Amino acid sequence: MRIPLMLLLAGSLGITLALIWPRPDPDRALEQAVAEVQTGVTTLDHQLEAVVDEVAEQVAIRGAGSLWQEPPTDMPAGAMVLVWQQGELAYWDRSPVDAGRIDTASNGPLILRDGMHLHHRAGDGVHVLFRVWSRPPIENRFLHSGFAPVLNAPEGLVATRAPGTGPVLRDAADRPIARLAWASDRQLSLGMPRWPFWTAGGLLVLAGLVLGSVRLSREQGPWVGVLSLVLSVAALRWWMLMAGPLPGLEGLPLFDPALFAA
């Protein structure tokens, strides 16, 4: 029984590590994530400011129609240019929803139905926007709210305008855009993942139980081995039900109830 016992001990060690592995402080991790996103937003905001001045100068000299032949070239990926003249939209490269609200907006962040935007205005109705936080009208596991990819925001970081405490994302002029926080399930999965410990420990324990039951079958008869394996697996299942959600596995998509929802 030496090999089955060694496997059971090794598997128990893996499960113990999964249970006691320390979690990082969510607040400290949030501060680090916000600092990285804030750096990206500040850089983008300065780029947009330069772009809007360039476009305004081109419109003032050559008219908005020239943008159709020579659109701005030094634009951050995902930025939008819209130009109004005499109350009408004269140029756009991609237009967000609520475009009519943009014509009357002043400099500063814009909150539209499709998300939260950096926004700069210059000259005669020239506007440049960048959608920092996208908010689709319908959300599911394929289409969901999130930061612009260029910001490299960590998974689970969300932007909200709801009242509360926490770090605030701002534009380059220190105007508030949104409050940032972790999604509830993300807090459970911060730091080094625990699922490798659970997987290795579970496989080792299962291997130990199988080998032990085979050894018992040879020494004391097949029914003894089968009965010992069934009782051992049932005991493990009972323990999992009593223990509830296992630490480190709650945030995995495999254990998300929405995955199996109709």
C-alpha positions as CSV (number, residue, x, y, z in Angstrom):
1,M,0.0,0.0,0.0
2,R,3.0,2.3,-0.1
3,I,2.4,3.8,-3.5
4,P,-1.3,4.6,-3.0
5,L,-0.5,6.1,0.4
6,M,2.2,8.3,-1.1
7,L,-0.3,9.5,-3.8
8,L,-2.9,10.2,-1.2
9,L,-0.4,12.2,0.9
10,A,0.8,14.2,-2.1
11,G,-2.7,14.9,-3.2
12,S,-3.7,16.0,0.3
13,L,-0.7,18.3,0.3
14,G,-1.8,19.9,-3.0
15,I,-5.4,20.4,-1.6
16,T,-4.0,21.9,1.6
17,L,-1.9,24.4,-0.4
18,A,-5.0,25.4,-2.4
19,L,-6.8,26.0,0.9
20,I,-4.2,28.0,2.7
21,W,-2.5,29.8,-0.2
22,P,-2.5,33.5,0.8
23,R,-4.6,36.0,-1.3
24,P,-3.3,39.4,-2.2
25,D,-5.0,42.5,-0.8
26,P,-7.8,43.5,-3.2
27,D,-7.4,47.2,-2.3
28,R,-3.7,47.2,-3.0
29,A,-4.2,45.3,-6.3
30,L,-6.9,47.8,-7.2
31,E,-4.6,50.8,-6.6
32,Q,-2.0,49.2,-8.9
33,A,-4.5,48.5,-11.6
34,V,-6.0,52.0,-11.5
35,A,-2.5,53.6,-11.7
36,E,-1.8,51.6,-14.9
37,V,-5.1,52.5,-16.5
38,Q,-4.8,56.1,-15.4
39,T,-1.4,56.4,-17.1
40,G,-2.9,55.1,-20.3
41,V,-5.9,57.5,-20.1
42,T,-3.7,60.5,-19.4
43,T,-1.5,59.7,-22.4
44,L,-4.5,59.2,-24.7
45,D,-6.1,62.5,-23.5
46,H,-2.9,64.4,-24.4
47,Q,-2.9,62.8,-27.8
48,L,-6.5,63.7,-28.4
49,E,-5.8,67.3,-27.5
50,A,-3.1,67.4,-30.1
51,V,-5.4,65.8,-32.7
52,V,-8.3,68.1,-32.1
53,D,-6.1,71.2,-32.6
54,E,-4.7,69.7,-35.8
55,V,-8.1,68.9,-37.2
56,A,-9.5,72.3,-36.2
57,E,-6.6,74.0,-38.1
58,Q,-7.3,71.9,-41.2
59,V,-11.0,72.7,-41.1
60,A,-10.4,76.4,-40.6
61,I,-8.0,76.5,-43.7
62,R,-9.5,74.0,-46.1
63,G,-13.0,73.2,-44.8
64,A,-14.5,70.1,-43.3
65,G,-14.8,68.5,-46.7
66,S,-11.1,68.1,-46.9
67,L,-11.2,65.6,-44.2
68,W,-12.9,63.1,-46.5
69,Q,-9.9,63.1,-48.8
70,E,-7.2,63.6,-46.1
71,P,-8.4,62.3,-42.7
72,P,-6.3,62.7,-39.6
73,T,-3.4,60.3,-39.6
74,D,-1.9,60.6,-36.1
75,M,-4.9,59.4,-34.2
76,P,-5.0,56.8,-31.4
77,A,-6.7,53.6,-32.5
78,G,-10.4,53.8,-31.7
79,A,-10.6,57.7,-31.6
80,M,-13.5,59.4,-33.3
81,V,-13.6,62.7,-35.1
82,L,-16.9,64.6,-35.7
83,V,-17.2,68.1,-37.2
84,W,-20.4,70.2,-37.1
85,Q,-20.9,73.2,-39.3
86,Q,-24.0,75.4,-39.1
87,G,-25.7,72.8,-36.9
88,E,-25.2,69.9,-39.3
89,L,-22.8,67.0,-39.1
90,A,-20.3,67.7,-41.9
91,Y,-17.7,65.0,-41.2
92,W,-17.5,61.8,-39.1
93,D,-15.2,58.8,-39.3
94,R,-17.3,56.7,-36.8
95,S,-20.1,58.2,-34.8
96,P,-21.2,57.1,-31.3
97,V,-24.8,57.1,-30.2
98,D,-26.2,60.4,-28.9
99,A,-24.1,62.2,-31.6
100,G,-26.4,65.2,-31.3
101,R,-25.4,65.8,-27.7
102,I,-21.7,66.1,-28.7
103,D,-22.2,69.3,-30.8
104,T,-23.2,71.2,-27.7
105,A,-20.7,69.6,-25.3
106,S,-17.7,71.5,-23.9
107,N,-14.3,70.0,-23.2
108,G,-14.3,67.2,-20.7
109,P,-15.4,63.6,-20.3
110,L,-18.7,62.7,-21.9
111,I,-21.1,60.0,-20.6
112,L,-23.2,58.7,-23.5
113,R,-25.5,55.7,-23.8
114,D,-22.7,53.6,-25.4
115,G,-20.1,54.4,-22.7
116,M,-17.7,56.9,-21.2
117,H,-15.6,59.0,-23.5
118,L,-12.6,61.3,-23.4
119,H,-13.7,64.4,-25.3
120,H,-12.0,67.5,-26.7
121,R,-13.5,70.4,-28.7
122,A,-11.8,73.1,-30.7
123,G,-12.4,75.5,-33.5
124,D,-15.8,75.6,-35.3
125,G,-17.6,72.4,-34.0
126,V,-14.6,70.1,-34.2
127,H,-14.8,67.2,-31.7
128,V,-12.5,64.3,-31.0
129,L,-13.6,61.5,-28.7
130,F,-12.2,58.2,-27.4
131,R,-14.5,55.6,-25.7
132,V,-12.7,54.6,-22.5
133,W,-15.5,52.4,-21.2
134,S,-17.8,50.6,-23.6
135,R,-21.4,49.9,-22.5
136,P,-23.3,47.8,-25.1
137,P,-27.2,48.0,-25.0
138,I,-27.4,44.2,-24.4
139,E,-24.9,42.2,-22.4
140,N,-24.2,38.5,-22.4
141,R,-21.1,36.3,-22.1
142,F,-20.1,37.3,-25.6
143,L,-20.9,41.0,-25.5
144,H,-20.2,42.9,-22.3
145,S,-19.0,46.2,-20.9
146,G,-15.3,46.8,-20.7
147,F,-12.3,49.2,-21.1
148,A,-10.8,49.9,-24.5
149,P,-8.2,47.2,-25.3
150,V,-5.4,49.8,-25.8
151,L,-5.6,50.6,-22.0
152,N,-4.7,47.0,-21.1
153,A,-7.0,47.1,-18.1
154,P,-6.8,43.9,-16.0
155,E,-9.8,41.5,-16.3
156,G,-12.5,42.3,-13.7
157,L,-11.8,46.0,-13.4
158,V,-15.0,47.9,-13.9
159,A,-16.0,51.6,-14.2
160,T,-19.1,52.9,-12.6
161,R,-20.8,56.2,-12.1
162,A,-22.7,55.0,-9.0
163,P,-22.1,56.7,-5.7
164,G,-19.5,55.0,-3.5
165,T,-15.9,55.1,-2.3
166,G,-12.8,54.1,-4.2
167,P,-10.3,55.4,-6.7
168,V,-11.5,57.7,-9.5
169,L,-10.3,57.7,-13.1
170,R,-9.7,61.2,-14.4
171,D,-8.7,62.8,-17.6
172,A,-5.5,64.8,-18.1
173,A,-7.1,68.0,-16.7
174,D,-8.1,66.1,-13.5
175,R,-11.8,66.0,-14.5
176,P,-13.5,62.8,-13.1
177,I,-14.6,60.1,-15.5
178,A,-15.7,57.2,-13.3
179,R,-15.1,55.4,-10.1
180,L,-13.2,52.1,-10.6
181,A,-13.7,48.9,-8.7
182,W,-13.3,45.1,-8.9
183,A,-16.1,43.1,-10.2
184,S,-17.2,40.9,-7.2
185,D,-16.0,37.6,-8.8
186,R,-12.6,39.1,-9.7
187,Q,-11.8,39.7,-6.1
188,L,-12.0,36.0,-5.5
189,S,-9.4,35.2,-8.2
190,L,-6.7,37.7,-7.6
191,G,-3.1,36.6,-7.3
192,M,-1.6,33.3,-8.2
193,P,-4.3,30.9,-9.4
194,R,-5.2,28.0,-7.1
195,W,-6.8,25.7,-9.6
196,P,-3.4,24.0,-10.4
197,F,-3.2,22.9,-6.8
198,W,-6.8,21.7,-6.8
199,T,-6.3,19.9,-10.1
200,A,-3.0,18.2,-9.1
201,G,-4.2,17.3,-5.7
202,G,-7.5,15.9,-6.9
203,L,-5.9,13.8,-9.5
204,L,-3.3,12.4,-7.1
205,V,-6.0,11.6,-4.5
206,L,-8.1,9.9,-7.1
207,A,-5.1,7.9,-8.4
208,G,-4.3,6.9,-4.8
209,L,-7.9,5.7,-4.2
210,V,-8.0,3.8,-7.5
211,L,-4.7,2.0,-6.9
212,G,-5.7,1.3,-3.3
213,S,-8.9,-0.2,-4.4
214,V,-7.1,-2.4,-6.9
215,R,-4.7,-3.5,-4.2
216,L,-7.7,-4.4,-1.9
217,S,-9.4,-6.2,-4.8
218,R,-6.4,-8.5,-5.2
219,E,-5.8,-9.1,-1.5
220,Q,-9.4,-9.3,-0.1
221,G,-11.7,-9.7,-3.1
222,P,-13.1,-7.5,-5.9
223,W,-16.2,-6.4,-3.9
224,V,-14.0,-5.1,-1.1
225,G,-12.0,-2.9,-3.6
226,V,-15.1,-1.7,-5.4
227,L,-16.9,-0.9,-2.1
228,S,-13.9,1.0,-0.8
229,L,-13.6,3.1,-3.9
230,V,-17.3,3.9,-4.0
231,L,-17.3,4.9,-0.3
232,S,-14.2,7.0,-0.7
233,V,-15.6,8.9,-3.7
234,A,-18.9,9.4,-1.9
235,A,-17.0,10.8,1.2
236,L,-15.1,13.2,-1.0
237,R,-18.3,14.4,-2.7
238,W,-20.0,14.9,0.7
239,W,-17.0,16.9,1.8
240,M,-17.2,19.1,-1.3
241,L,-20.9,19.8,-0.7
242,M,-20.4,20.6,2.9
243,A,-17.4,22.9,2.2
244,G,-19.3,24.9,-0.4
245,P,-17.5,26.9,-3.1
246,L,-13.8,26.0,-3.1
247,P,-11.3,28.9,-2.7
248,G,-9.8,29.8,-6.0
249,L,-12.4,28.1,-8.1
250,E,-15.4,30.5,-7.6
251,G,-14.3,32.9,-10.3
252,L,-13.6,30.4,-13.0
253,P,-16.0,30.5,-16.0
254,L,-16.6,26.8,-15.7
255,F,-18.3,27.4,-12.3
256,D,-20.3,30.4,-13.4
257,P,-24.0,29.6,-13.2
258,A,-24.6,31.9,-16.2
259,L,-22.7,29.5,-18.3
260,F,-25.5,26.9,-17.9
261,A,-28.4,29.4,-17.9
262,A,-31.0,29.0,-20.6
